[in-house]
């Protein structure tokens, strides 16, 4: 009888295993991203960043815009920023980045420009960057590191932490070094069923001495993957190079590429 019962138990167990629904493996975010790199296609973002100094709320800034893809990644972006007056020189109201240049308009960037000029052009700013979000998920190498370093994966959300040096190595192949390089960035990367990024939340803390202890928290949402996108540079007669403005110009001579750059630059 014991043998019969044991046999029934094994048969029942096998039947339950066979009947159990199969769970598909999570989609690879890196592969999902690369599939989006199609000329003329892109994605929109909505971003909110909050900064606290010594535990007290200091400022909130918001950004929105569009990114245009090519065959190997982001080739252009068009972003609008709503930042506090204190950040006016590092968070321009409008930035179009294309062809290795950024065209900036509004606020401190539109003061006393030559007649007929509406934009100031700056060289060498990354098209995939936003003002506040330090992590560029449009870079496959960076996205790969975020997935690999996640300490937990639940409900399509990867949570983990990495240093500025680790982020710089994944992004540019080199480290920052010093105090900045040791800053730890905590992140929560949420993806949909196709592996495409829905939201990225990140935060970092650093003690700047007499300036206070800063804590930055940024949430970026990614909307409409695969949408048709068109981004063009302003007409040539409407912009002037920053280097041609002269020493007496009050327009910033360079752009900050991140929230840390805004504080330290």
C-alpha distance (Angstrom), angle and dihedral (degrees) to the residues before:
residue distance angle dihedral
X1 . . .
X2 3.83 . .
X3 3.80 89.8 .
X4 3.80 90.7 50.3
X5 3.82 92.1 49.8
X6 3.81 91.5 46.7
X7 3.78 90.3 50.5
X8 3.81 91.3 50.1
X9 3.79 90.7 49.4
X10 3.82 92.4 52.2
X11 3.81 91.8 46.4
X12 3.81 91.5 49.8
X13 3.80 92.1 47.6
X14 3.79 91.8 50.1
X15 3.80 90.4 49.8
X16 3.80 91.5 51.3
X17 3.81 92.0 49.9
X18 3.80 91.1 48.9
X19 3.80 92.8 46.8
X20 3.82 94.6 47.7
X21 3.81 112.5 109.6
X22 3.79 114.5 -105.2
X23 3.81 115.0 -117.9
X24 3.80 114.0 -143.8
X25 3.79 116.3 -129.5
X26 3.84 113.4 -103.0
X27 3.80 113.1 -90.6
X28 3.82 113.6 -103.0
X29 3.86 107.0 -109.9
X30 3.81 92.2 -153.5
X31 3.81 93.7 53.3
X32 3.81 90.0 43.7
X33 3.81 90.6 53.0
X34 3.81 94.5 49.4
X35 3.80 90.5 52.9
X36 3.81 87.8 60.9
X37 3.79 93.0 60.1
X38 3.79 96.2 103.1
X39 3.81 122.4 137.9
X40 3.80 111.4 -105.2
X41 3.81 94.6 18.6
X42 3.78 128.4 101.8
X43 3.79 150.0 140.7
X44 3.81 139.2 -107.0
X45 3.81 127.0 -127.7
X46 3.78 136.0 -157.6
X47 3.79 115.4 -166.8
X48 3.80 136.7 -174.5
X49 3.80 123.2 -172.8
X50 3.79 128.1 -172.8
X51 3.78 126.8 -167.3
X52 3.80 125.3 -162.7
X53 3.80 126.0 -172.0
X54 3.80 119.2 -157.5
X55 3.79 89.7 -13.2
X56 3.80 94.8 -53.3
X57 3.81 124.2 110.4
X58 3.79 109.2 -103.9
X59 3.79 107.4 172.5
X60 3.79 147.6 -20.8
X61 3.79 125.4 -146.3
X62 3.80 131.2 -175.7
X63 3.80 132.6 -157.8
X64 3.77 136.8 -177.2
X65 3.75 134.4 175.6
X66 3.77 152.3 115.4
X67 3.81 135.1 -81.7
X68 3.79 123.4 -154.1
X69 3.82 120.9 -150.9
X70 3.76 132.6 -147.5
X71 3.81 128.2 -173.6
X72 3.81 93.7 -72.3
X73 3.78 105.2 30.0
X74 3.80 143.5 -63.6
X75 3.81 113.5 -4.1
X76 3.81 100.3 170.9
X77 3.79 143.7 7.5
X78 3.79 138.4 -168.3
X79 3.81 114.5 -159.1
X80 3.79 136.5 177.3
X81 3.80 120.9 -159.2
X82 3.78 132.4 -161.6
X83 3.78 105.5 -166.9
X84 3.83 135.8 158.9
X85 3.80 117.2 -90.8
X86 3.79 89.9 -107.3
X87 3.80 88.8 65.1
X88 3.81 95.5 44.1
X89 3.80 93.4 112.7
X90 3.79 95.1 52.2
X91 3.81 103.2 33.2
X92 3.80 106.8 51.6
X93 3.82 115.8 -162.9
X94 3.81 92.7 -121.3
X95 3.81 131.0 22.5
X96 3.81 127.3 175.9
X97 3.80 113.1 -172.5
X98 3.78 118.6 -168.1
X99 3.80 138.6 134.5
X100 3.80 94.1 17.6
X101 3.81 94.1 -55.2
X102 3.80 137.6 92.2
X103 3.79 120.6 -140.5
X104 3.79 111.2 -154.7
X105 3.78 131.1 -164.9
X106 3.77 138.0 177.2
X107 3.79 139.6 29.0
X108 3.79 116.0 28.2
X109 3.80 88.7 -4.5
X110 3.80 94.0 66.2
X111 3.81 99.3 50.3
X112 3.80 117.6 126.4
X113 3.80 96.2 -18.7
X114 3.80 118.5 170.9
X115 3.79 114.7 -86.8
X116 3.80 112.6 -75.5
X117 3.82 94.7 15.3
X118 3.82 116.7 120.8
X119 3.81 102.0 165.5
X120 3.82 138.9 47.0
X121 3.81 118.2 -144.7
X122 3.82 123.0 -143.1
X123 3.82 127.1 -176.5
X124 3.77 132.4 -127.3
X125 3.83 106.3 14.1
X126 3.82 115.6 146.3
X127 3.80 113.2 -107.2
X128 3.82 92.1 -145.5
X129 3.81 95.4 56.7
X130 3.79 129.2 100.7
X131 3.78 124.7 -163.3
X132 3.82 98.3 -106.9
X133 3.82 108.9 20.6
X134 3.80 107.6 86.5
X135 3.82 94.3 -171.0
X136 3.81 116.4 76.6
X137 3.81 105.8 -155.3
X138 3.81 90.9 -178.0
X139 3.82 88.2 77.8
X140 3.83 109.5 84.9
X141 3.81 91.2 -150.8
X142 3.79 92.1 55.2
X143 3.80 92.9 45.2
X144 3.81 89.8 50.1
X145 3.81 90.8 54.7
X146 3.81 92.2 49.0
X147 3.79 90.9 53.6
X148 3.81 93.2 44.0
X149 3.81 94.9 48.4
X150 3.80 95.8 46.3
X151 3.79 110.7 126.0
X152 3.79 91.5 -163.0
X153 3.80 136.3 21.4
X154 3.79 116.8 -166.1
X155 3.79 132.3 153.3
X156 3.79 92.3 -7.1
X157 3.82 93.4 -51.9
X158 3.81 122.7 120.9
X159 3.80 113.7 -158.4
X160 3.77 124.4 -170.3
X161 3.80 146.7 110.0
X162 3.79 138.9 -112.0
X163 3.78 136.7 175.0
X164 3.78 127.3 -109.7
X165 3.82 87.7 -110.4
X166 3.80 91.3 55.2
X167 3.79 90.8 47.3
X168 3.80 92.4 48.6
X169 3.81 91.1 48.8
X170 3.81 91.1 52.2
X171 3.80 92.2 44.8
X172 3.80 104.7 37.3
X173 3.79 105.6 7.5
X174 3.79 93.2 -114.2
X175 3.80 139.4 84.0
X176 3.79 129.9 -119.7
X177 3.79 96.0 -143.8
X178 3.79 126.5 -165.0
X179 3.77 125.5 55.7
X180 3.80 95.0 -33.8
X181 3.79 92.1 54.8
X182 3.80 91.1 57.4
X183 3.79 95.3 55.5
X184 3.80 108.7 120.4
X185 3.79 117.5 -137.4
X186 3.79 116.7 -157.4
X187 3.79 115.2 -156.0
X188 3.80 144.4 -176.5
X189 3.80 113.4 -161.8
X190 3.81 115.0 -168.1
X191 3.82 121.4 -166.1
X192 3.80 133.3 -176.0
X193 3.82 127.3 -123.9
X194 3.83 89.8 -80.4
X195 3.79 92.4 53.8
X196 3.82 94.1 -108.7
X197 3.80 117.0 140.7
X198 3.81 113.6 -102.5
X199 3.79 98.7 173.9
X200 3.78 140.4 -3.1
X201 3.80 120.5 -159.5
X202 3.77 118.7 -173.3
X203 3.78 137.3 168.3
X204 3.78 138.6 178.8
X205 3.79 136.8 -176.6
X206 3.78 129.7 -152.4
X207 3.78 136.2 168.3
X208 3.81 109.6 -131.5
X209 3.79 94.2 -176.1
X210 3.81 112.1 -133.4
X211 3.82 89.1 14.2
X212 3.79 90.0 61.2
X213 3.79 136.9 -121.2
X214 3.78 109.9 -52.1
X215 3.78 127.6 -155.6
X216 3.80 119.0 -174.6
X217 3.82 123.2 -168.1
X218 3.80 121.5 -174.9
X219 3.80 131.8 -178.4
X220 3.81 119.3 -168.8
X221 3.81 122.4 -174.7
X222 3.81 121.5 -160.0
X223 3.80 115.3 -149.2
X224 3.80 135.1 -177.6
X225 3.80 103.6 12.0
X226 3.80 110.2 -161.3
X227 3.80 95.5 24.4
X228 3.79 119.2 147.9
X229 3.81 108.9 -100.7
X230 3.80 134.0 -172.7
X231 3.81 122.4 -172.2
X232 3.80 124.4 171.5
X233 3.79 134.0 179.4
X234 3.82 116.9 -111.9
X235 3.79 115.5 -94.0
X236 3.81 112.0 -79.9
X237 3.79 93.9 -117.1
X238 3.81 90.7 58.5
X239 3.80 100.0 58.7
X240 3.80 139.0 60.3
X241 3.81 129.5 -162.1
X242 3.81 113.9 -107.8
X243 3.83 90.1 -129.2
X244 3.80 90.1 59.9
X245 3.81 95.9 56.9
X246 3.79 95.3 84.9
X247 3.79 134.0 -127.5
X248 3.80 94.5 -75.9
X249 3.80 94.1 58.5
X250 3.80 117.0 112.4
X251 3.79 91.6 -152.5
X252 3.87 110.5 112.4
X253 3.80 111.3 -98.8
X254 3.82 93.3 -141.7
X255 3.80 143.2 17.1
X256 3.80 126.4 -113.9
X257 3.82 111.2 -128.4
X258 3.80 98.7 -156.2
X259 3.77 145.4 13.3
X260 3.81 90.0 -94.8
X261 3.77 89.0 51.4
X262 3.78 88.2 53.4
X263 3.80 91.8 55.5
X264 3.78 100.4 40.3
X265 3.79 99.1 32.9
